[in-house]
């Protein structure tokens, strides 16, 4: 299945390159947190079992066994799965002088060798033999994440670093497990990476016009955020 293209969106360029693998597949259950709902599923732990990945409806997660509590902010087709790079976790472990296990940042997929934050909005990944995912959005840190980390100023610190991981939609369902290879299948002819989109929405608003003009189909949530931040002319 090739992803649908929006009017004006440029073509996807066939890429087909192995880039890394899944270190851990992580799921969480709802528990009390300092969150708008009073609960969250951000606390995730790895599983060795193969896990089913499907395209979810609104407010649902794409990974079987995982939990979404704050429905307006999480889950749904464009935020079906959240990926974060092991290399970034190791960098934070060094900065914070503490171990950072897979799943602590709330990610469903902890990757190795995958440049998650340099992924282009709209590029597609094949994970294992069956699953195809498409990069959609950067993660926006929230008060629940700050509660998870128990570190004063965490949202500001994480935002300043600007490498926040990527949400993905499910194009082709199937099962994933730790050790599965990740292949970048297609990439759009666009400069907009996950990191650039995040920086545009936070600390570098001068990037907003570039992101908005990207020749790629932007997810509705990202397009709405851009529309609210770019002054009408």
DAKA-V860571 format. One record per helix or strand of 3 or more residues. SS is the DSSP state (helix for helix, strand for strand). FROM is the first residue (numbers start at 1). TO is the last residue. If there is no record, write none. Layout:
# DAKA-V860571
ss: {SS & SS}
from: {FROM & FROM}
to: {TO & TO}
This chain:
# DAKA-V860571
ss: {strand & strand & strand & helix & strand & helix & strand & helix & strand & strand & helix & helix & strand & strand & strand & helix & helix & helix}
from: {12 & 44 & 51 & 77 & 81 & 86 & 109 & 116 & 124 & 131 & 143 & 154 & 166 & 174 & 181 & 194 & 205 & 220}
to: {28 & 47 & 53 & 79 & 85 & 96 & 112 & 118 & 127 & 138 & 149 & 161 & 172 & 176 & 188 & 201 & 212 & 229}
